[in-house]
Amino acid sequence: MNKLLMEENDRLQKQVSRLVYDNGYMKNQLHSPSVATTDTSCESVVTSSQHYQPQNPAVPPPPKRDANNPAGLLAIAEETLAEFMSKATGTAVNWVQMVGMKPGPDSIGIIAVSHNCSGVAARACGLVSLEPTKVAEILKDRPSWYRDCRHVEIVHVVPTGNGGTIELIYMQTYALTTLTGPRDFWTLRYTSGLDDGSLVICERSLTQSTGGPCGPNAPTFIRAEVLPSGYLIRPCDGGGSMIYIVDHVDLNAKSVPEVLRPLYESPKILAQKMTAAALRHIRQIAHESSGEIPYGAGRQPAVLRTFSQRLSRGFNDAVSGFPDDGWSPLLSSDGPEDITITVNSSPNKLVGSHVSPSPFFSAIGSGIMCAKASMLLQNVPPALLVQFLREHRSEWTDPGVDAYSAASLRANPYAVPGLRAGGFIGNQVILPLARTLEHEESLEVIRLEGHGFSHDEVLLSRDMFLLQLCSGVDENAPGACAQLVFAPIDESFADDAPLLPSGFRVIPLDDKMDMPSATRTLDLASALEVGSGAGLRAPSNASGACTTRSVLTIAFQFSFENHLRESVAAMARQYVRGVMASVQRVAMAIAPTRLGSHIQLKHPHPPGSPEALALATWIAKSYRVHTGMEIRWSDTEGAENPLMPFWKHSDAILCCSLKPPFTLKFANSAGFDILESTMVNIQDMPLEAVLDDEGRKALFTELPKIMQQGWAYLPGGACQSSMGRQASYEQVVTWKVVGDDGVPQGLALMLSNWTFI
């Protein structure tokens, strides 16, 4: 394959040179003094320009580039074609091959990303067993393979004299998270044939600098730009096609918060979401056409693919919540909320996309409610997190809410979860339906086995079913977005079954390197501020640690009746907040197991280092020395290892420095829970930012007493987690932690009977 690609590249390099030369000649002719004919067709302008001889030294303005002047649009189209070809087969962009996407027997092709160029770009090259015209037809149907595409409208079509077409296109894309806005594009797309039988589809945005007509303007969208991009489709001897794909965009990253800009500045994310997705989709269609793919549930592959598209589109609609789809925010009277609630009282506006008519949706006064939120995660591989959420549903879901969602499909749904007592959900059984050729996406039915507590509930209990789409679970795919989307279905599983998707999306942010320093280190020993004589330091090979970040978006949809709207909203808000807390706990457990080993990273599980054991011993011993009492550890824990009872103590135990701003250094499991943080992030959190005003005043008031007597009680109050959530506690015991040599090591705080508000 490499030899074939090299030969193809040489041939196309020559073709590019010729096109660039022809394009320069064309531009000179189009911008020359006058044209000998008033015919405005593309063919007439081009033909007459070639025979133009200068007659008048006066130079009139160039042709106006608008929809009423095909010559101006053709000039833009030819420029776009030349620039696209220089990227597809030349060196106009500095391409770097993506790690983990190298060619091989099972590879979709060669994937490369841009390095140090304007905007972000990705390029793919591969062979498919479809003819060029069929490939072009598939690629032009962007909503069928680009999951972020919400709407495409061909506003104007201009035929060209060479048998091609120029199209003016308006496209809208969904928001990636609840924290960022959706994008839209106004582009010119040029389709043309080449002398060797190849097809070219190239595209670019129409801006003030390029000229051309102005496109639609939607106030809720952020205008982004397509730089010369497209597809080169060359027929192969014996059938099939060689495809070159280039995506080059400027997504206006400055319009989003800085921490989220990598979502719009990463060529790897672009490569996975657009470039590789297009190539995979074409290969999938080709494989299905061969009849070699088995399919389940008696459905043709195209039907199952439609289910996948409906699930994805429904989840995207929920995350974005566009007003023209009927969505409006439900304002809370409790002040700022970390959970956004939106309501759609006109679900008929969504019919045809992912919501179909059903007895419940047709009921008078019914609607759809969505509870959604986004949160940042650190050192949690998206693929691993989604795999865990898929395989361990019981770790984060509420059976009562599942039952409510399933009941929405019936004529007599339950009112609100919690109002109907009894029953629980047993094991989950995963029934595979379809899997894409590259195994990057799978469609499946989840059967949740229903049980009851009483005799009547056993008779009435029934299994529940979910249609689920899982994608992006390859841990070795750089920039891949991992997603788990599901919707309740009934036993009939009809092709037009109503789908109300909910789920999770995890998108990686760019990696960064954190170098060890005196003020920020991931080594527990250094973080404890022990004396210089203790000899505790980072290992000598600690040259840096790769810190990965990702953004998690959660969205859950519920049907409701108007008279129960407030009750369902309260249930939805509480449920999603509980899911977020569960996911955070899962992330904390997963994160350390996947980190690099250059620095001794500490686990949310009890650290096994001697330094951690020493710290737990100092905390317990100092408490006993200062108060004259023992910390009441769990009776089930062995006293020979003070680390385990410290770690599993139900009260939150925090350890911080002795000097303002009292930087946090360590905590037990309950401490990490109340902080909603990990050891990686805890060094960024001063205790002053965690406690409220009353808590800070109490600490500063009692600090002299603590330093003199060794301990003090602080009154109950409230604190704030790293996610901005409020938690209350009944009392705080604060004491000075002293090492074996009598040197103060820090300040310990034990928050009793804490709970999130």
N, C-alpha and C positions, 0 to 999 in steps of 0.2 A: 504493500500500500504506500509506503514511503517513497518508493521509486516512482510510482504513478503520480503521486502528489508533486514530486520534484519536477517531473516532465511537464505536468500541467501548469505548474507555477512559472516555468520558463516560457511556455507558450503564451500565458496570459500577461507576463511582463512585457513581451513584445506588443501584445494587443493594447495594453495600457499606454505604452509610449505612443502608439499610433492614435489612440483616442484623445490623448492629451494634446497632440499636435493638431488633430482635426478640431478639437474644441477651441484652441487658441485661434485657429483660422476662422472658425464660425463666429467667435466673439468679435473679431476685428471686422468681419463683414456686417454683422448685425448692428454694430456701432458706427458704421461708415456713413457718409453724408446723406444718402437717400437711397431709396429702393425704386426700381423702375416700374413698379406696379403697385396698385392700391389693393390688390387681393390680400386679405388678412389671414388666409389659411396658412398653416405651418408649412405645407409643401411649397406653396407659391413663394413665400418669403425666403425659404432656404434656397430654392432653385434660382430665383432671380438674383439673390445676393452673390451666388457663385459666379455670375456673369457680369457683375457690376464693374464698370470702368469709371474712375474718377472724372467728373465733369466740372464740379464746382468746389472751390476751396472752402466754402462756408460749411460749418459742421453743425447740423441741427441736433437737438437732444436725442438720446437713444430711445428706442421704442418703450412706451409705457408698459410696465409689467403689471397687468391686471387681468381679470378674467375675460375682459372684452378684447384683449390683444393676445391671441395665441402665440404670436411670435415672441413676445416677452416671456411667456410661460415656458416656451420651448427653450429659450436661452437659459433659464434657470434649470430646466430639466437636464440639458446637456452638461451644464456645469456640475450638477449633482452626480450625473453618471460618471464623469471623469474623476471626480473626487472619491466617489465610492469605489471605483475600480482600483484607484491607487491605494486604498486601504485594504481591499479584499485580496489583492495579489501583489501589492507593492510594499513600500516602506514608509508610507505617509504617517503611519502610527508605529511607535515602538512597541511591538508585541512581545509578551512574555508568556510562555506556555504555562497553563495552570498545573500545579502539582496535584497529582491524583487523577488527572484527566488525560493521561498519555494514551496513545493509540495501542490497541491490542485486539485479540480475537473477540472480546466482548465489549469493546469500546464503541461509543457512538461516533467517534471521530476525534479530530484534533481541536481542542479548545484553548484559546489564548486570550489574554486580557491586556489592556493598555497599561503603559508605564509612563508617568510624567507627561500627560497630554491634557489638552483642554477638555473638560468634561470627563466622562467615563466611557470606555468602549470595550467590546468583546467581539471575538471572531471565532467562527466554527467552520470546519470543513469535514465533509463526510460523504459516503456513498449510500444511495438508497435505490431500491428496486422499483422505482416509479418513473414514469416518463415526465419530462420537464413541464408540460402543460398541466399535468395533475399536481405536480409539486407546487407550481405557481398558484394554482387554485387553492390549495391547502394553506399556503403561507399568507395569502391575501385574506383568508378568513381568520383574522387575528383573534376574535373572541373564543374560537374553538380550542386554541392552544395557549393563549396568554391569559393566565388566570387573573391577573390584575386589571385586565381590560374590562371596563364597565360598558362602554358605548362607542360605536364607530359609525360615523355618518359620512357618506360620500356626497359632498355638497355640489360638486360640479365636475363634469367629465368633458375633456377636450380631445378629440381624435387627432393624431398626428399623421403627416403624410407618409411616414415610413411604416405604417401599419400598427403603430403603438398607440398608447393612450396616456393622457395626463389627467390625474384625478386630484381634486382638492378635498382633503379629508380632515374632519374634526373628530378627535378621539379623547375620551375621558378614561382615567384610570382610578382605581380605588385608593383610599388611604392605606398605608402599610400598618399603621397603629392608630390607636385612639388619640395619640399625642401629636400626630402630624396631619397635614391636609392632603387632599387628593390633588392629582395633577391632570392637566389637559394639554392637548397638542393641536396645532394648526399646521398642516403639512401639505406638501405637494408630492405626489407619488407618480413616478414615471415608469411605464412598462414598455419595453422595446425588445426586439430581436436583434441578434448579432449575425454577422455573415456566416459564422460557423455553425449556426443552428442553436446557439445558446440563447437563453432568455435572461433578461436583466430586469429586476424590479428594484428601483432605487427611490429614496425618499429623503426629504429634508423639511425643516420648518420654514415657513414663510414669515420673515421678520422685516423690520424697517431696513436692515442692511441688505437683505436679499431682494427686496421688492416683492410685488405681488399684492393681491387683495387682502384685506383684513378679514380675519375669521370671527366666528362667534365668541362671545365673552360671557363666561359664567362666573358670577361673583364668588361662589363657594369653592372654586378651583384655583390652583396656583399654576400659572402658565410655565411650562417647561419647553425645552427645545430639542428637536431631533437634528443632530448634525448629519451630514451626508452618510446614509446607511443603506442597507438593502440586501438583495439576494442575487447571486449569480448562479444560474442553473444550466449546466452543460450536459448534453446527452452523451452517454457512453456507448461505445461499440458493443453490440450484443444486448442492449437494453439497459434501463436504469439511468441514473443521473448522478453527477458530481455536483454537490451544493456548497457554495461559499456564502456564509452569513456574516454580516457585519452590523452590529448595533452600536451606535455612538450617540450619546445623549448628554444634555446638561439639565439636571433635574432641579436646579435652583435650590441647592442645599442650604444656602444662607437663610432661607425662610423658615428653617426648623431649629429647635434648640441644639446647641453645639454638641451635646452628648449624643444626639441622634443623627448627626450629620453623616456618619459613616454609612447609614442606610442608603444615602443618596450619593455618596462619594466612592463607593466600593465597586470596582469593575467585576469582582467575583460574584457579588449579589446580582448584578446585571446579567452576567453570563449564565447563572443558574436560572433566573426568572424568565429571561427572554431567549437568549441565544441558544443555549443547550435545550431549553424547553421546546423551541421550534423544531430542532433537529430530532429530538426524541419523538415528538408527535408525528412527524413524517415517517420515521421508522416504524412507529406503532401502527399507523394506517397501512403501511406496506406489508407488515407482518400479518395484520388482520386480513388483508386482501388475499393473502396466500392460503388462507384457511387452516393455518397451522396452530392457531391459538384456541385452546379449549376454553369454553365459557360455562359459567354456572347459573343456577336458578332458571334454566331454560331461556335465558336472554341472549340476544345477539350482542357482540362486543360493542356495537354502536349504541345500543340501549344502555348498557352498563356505563359506557363513557359519558352518556348524558346524565346519568345519576351523579357521577363524580363532578361534572360541571355544575349541576344544580346545587350540590352540597357546598362547593367552593364559592359559588356566586352568592348563595344565601348567607354564608358566613361573612363574606366581604360586604354585603349590603348591611348586615347588622353592625359591623365595625364602623363603617363610614356613616350610616344613618342619614342619607340624603333627604332634604326636605321635599324634593319633587317626587320622592317615593312614598311620601306620607309620614315621614318620621319627624317627631318634635321632642325636645327635651322635657322631662318631667322634673320640675324644680323641687328641691328639697327645702324644708323649713328648718332643717337642723344645721344650716351653715354649709361651708365647703365640704364636699364629699370626695372620697377617693374612688367611689363607684359612680359612674354615669348611668342614669336611667333615661332611656328614650322610649317613646310610645308611638305606635302606628295604629291609628284608628281607622285606617282605610287599607286593610290588607289586600283588597281587590287590586290595588295598584301594583302589587308584587305578583299577581297571578300571571303565570306564563314563564316566570323565571325560576322560582323555587317554592312558591306557595300556590297550591292548587285548591279549588273549592272543596269544602268538606262540610258535613253537617254542623260542625262547631264554628267554623269561620263564617258560615252563612247566618249564624244566629244574630239576632238583633242586638246591637250594642257590644259586639265582641271586637277584640283588637289584639295586637301583638306588643309585647313589652320586651325590651332588651336591657340587660344589665351588663356593663362592660368596663374594663379597666386595663391599664398597661403598667408594667413594672420592669425595672432593670434587674438583671441577674448577672452574677459574676462567677466566672470559672465553672460554668455549667454548660457542657456541650448540648446544643439544641436537640440533636438526634437522640442522645441518651435520655434526656428529660422526657421527650415525647414517647419514647419506647416505654419508659416506666409508667407514664400516665395511661398508656394503652393497656399494658399488661396488669396493672394494679389499680383498677378503677375504684375498688373499695377503699383505697387510701385517701381519696379526695372527694368522692361523691356522697350525696345524701339520698338514700333510697326513697324517702318521702317525696323529694323533688322529682326523681325519676318517675315515680308513680303518677305524680301530677301531670308531668309532660306527656306520659303515655295515655292518660285518661283524656287528654285534650282531643284525641283523635276519635273519641266515642261520643255518642249522642248525649250522654249524661255524665259530664266530667265531674271530678271532685271540685270542691270549692277552693280551698287553699290548703297546702300541705300543713299538717299538724292538726287540722280540724277533723281529719278522718284517722281514727286510731287503729293500731294493729298492723301486723304484717311486716315483712322485711324482704330484702333481696338477697338471694343466695349467690351461688357461683355464677360467673360469666362464662359463656361459651362463644368462641370466635369461629364463625362460619365463613371461610373465604369465598369471595365471588369472582374477583378479577384482580390481576396484577399486571402492571405495565411491563414491557419488554425488558427494561433496564432495572426493574424491581424498585424504582424510586417512589412508586405510588401503589397502594393497594386499596381495594374496595371490599368491604366485608360486612356481614350482618352479625351483630352482637345479641345473643340471647341471654337475658338476665332472668335467672330462675326465681320465680315468686313463691313465697311461703307465707303461712299465717300462723298466728299464735293460738287462736281459738278455733273451735270446730267450724263455725260459720265462715271464718276467714280462710280456712283451708279449702272449703268448698268454693269460695269465691275467688281465691287467689289464682293468678294467671301469670304466665311468663310475659316479659316485656321484650320488645325487639328494638334495636337501634341499627340504622344504616350508617356505617362509619367509613370515613376516608382518612387514611394515614399516609403521609408523604414526608420525604426528606429525612429518613431515618438512617441514611448511610453516613456514618461518622467520618468517613474519609473524603466526603465531597465538600470541597472548600466553598464557603459562601452559601451553602444550601439552607433554605428556609424549611424548618420542620413544622409540621402542622397535623393536628388531630381534630377532625370535624365530624360531628355525629348528629343524627336527628331521629326522633322516635318514629316508628312505622308500625302498622298493624300487621296481622298475620297474612293478609291478602297480598301485601307488597305489590300493589298495582303499579304499572308504568307511570301513571299520572298521580301517584300517591303524594299527598301534601307533605312537604318537608319544611321543618323549622329548625335549621342547623344552629348548633352551638359548638364551642370548642376552644382550642388553644392554638396560638401561632407563636413560634420562637424564631426570631431572626438574629443571626450573629452580627455583632459589630466588629470592626477591625481589631486585630490583636495589638497589644502594646507591650513594651518591655519595661518592667519596673526594676530598677537597679537597687540593690540593698544600700541602706544609708543608716545614719544614727537615728534619724527621726522616723523613718518608715521602713519596717522590715517585716517579713513574714515568718521570721524565726522566733519562736516563742521565748527562747532564753533571752534574746536581745530585747524583746518587748517587755520583759518584767522589770527592767531598770534595776537589776541587781548590781551590787557594788563591783568595782573594778577588780577586787581581789577574788571574786567568785570564779573568774576565768570562763564565763559563759559567753560564747560568741558564735556567729554564723560559721558554717563549715567553710574550709578554704576554697572549695570549688564553687562557692555560691557567686556566680558571675552575673546572674540575672534570672528573673522568673517571668515566664510568659503569662500575662494576665488577659484572659478573654472575657468579653462582655457580650451580652445579648439582651434583647428586649422581648418580653413576653406580653402578648395581648390575649385577653380572656373576654369572651362574649357568650352570654347565655340568653336564649330567647324563650319567652313563655306566652301562651295565649291567656286571655283574661276576658272577663265580662265587666262592663263599666262600673257596676255597683260594687265590685270587688277590687277595683284598680289599686286603691291605696294599700290594701292588704297584700295583694300580689307584689306590689312594689317593695314593701317592707320585707317580704319573704325573699324576693330576688336579690335585694341589697345584702341581706344577711347571708344568703347562700353563697354569693360570689365572694364576699369578704372571707367566708370560711374556706372556700376553694383556694383563694390567694394565700391564706395562711398555710394550708396544707401543701401547696406547691412550694412555698418558701421553705418549709421543713424538708421536703423532698430534695430541693435544690441544695440545701445546706449539707444533706447527707451525701449527695452525689458529688458535689464540687471537689473535695480534696482528693478523691480517688482518681481523678482524671488529670491532676496538675503535674507539671514537670517536676523533676526530682533535683533540680539544681540547688534549691533552698529547702530546708526542712519545714515544710508546710504543716500546719497543725490541723487536725481533724475536728469536726464537730463531735465525732466520737471521742472518747477519752484519749488524749494524747499519751503515747506510750513512752515518751522521753523521760530521763531522770529529772530534768528541769521541771516538767509538768507535775511529776510526782512530788518533787520538793515543794512546789508552790501549794499544792493541795494540802500537804502536811503543815506548811507554815500557816495557811489560812485557818485550819482546824485548831492547831496548837495556839495560835495567837488569840483566837476566840476564847479558848479555855483559860488562858493566862489572864486576859483582861477582864472577862466577865465572871470567871469562876464556875462556868457551866460548860457542858458539852453541846455541840451542835447535834440536834436530834436527827441523826441519819436514819435511813430506812432500815428496819429490822432485818430485811432480807439481804442486805449487802454485807460483804465480808469486811470486818474491821482491819484485817491485815493489809488491805490495799485502800488507803484513804482516797485515792483518785476516783474510784467507781462511785462510792456514796456521794462524794462532792459533785460529781458529774450529774447524777440522777436525782439530786435533791429537788423537791418540788418548788421550793422558793428560788427566786432568781438571785444568784450571787454574782456580783460584778467586782472586778478588781481594776483600780485605776492608779495613776501616779499620785504622789503626795502634794504636788504643786499645781496651782491653777495653770491651765484650764482643766486639770484633772483628766488627762487623756486616758481613755479606756484601754486596757491591756489584755484582759482575759475575762472569761465568764464561764459558767457552767451551762448545761443544755438549756435550762429554763431561762438563764440570762440571755442566751442568744435568741431564744424565742421572743422574749419581751422586747428585745432590741430589733428583731427581724433583720438580723445581720449575720455575718460570718467572721471568722478570724481574719480573713483577707481584708475585710472592710472596717473592722472594729477600730483600728488605729486612727481612722479619720473622724471618729466620733468623740468629742469631748463630753464629759459627764454634764457639764453646764448646759449643753444643748439637749440633753435627754431629760433632765429635771425641769419642772415648771418653775415659775417665779417663787412660789412658796417653798418648794423643795430646795431651790438654790439658797434662799434666805436662811432656811433652817440649817443647811449644811455649813454655811459660812459662820452662822452664830455659834454652832457647836464645835467648829473646827479646833479652837484653842483647847476645849475640854478633851476632845479626842486625842490631840497631841500630848496632853498632860496625863490624862487618866487611861488612855488607850482605847476607849470606846464611848458610845453614846447612842441613845434612842432618838430617832427622828419621827415626827408625826406622819400619818398617812397622807396620801396625796395622789398626784397623777404625773405621768411621764409620757414622753413621745418616742415612738420607734423611728428607725431610719426611714420607714415608709410613710411617716407622718401620722400614724395611728396613735390614738390616746389609750393608755392603760392606767388603771387605778391599782393602788396597793394600800394595805391596812397599816403597815408600819415598816420602818427601816431600822435595822441594827447596823451601825457603822463602827468598824474597829480598825486599828492600825496593824498591818501585817509586818511581822518582824522575822528575819531569818535566824538560822541557828547561831550566827555570830553576833546577834543582837542589832544588826544594821536594819533600819526600816526599809521595807521593800515596796510598800504601796498601801493603798487604802481599800478595804473591802466593805461592800454594802450588800446586805441581804434584804430583799424586798419580799415581804410576807403576803401570802394570799392575793397575788396579783391577778388581774384579768383585764382583757381588752374591753373598752367601753363601747 
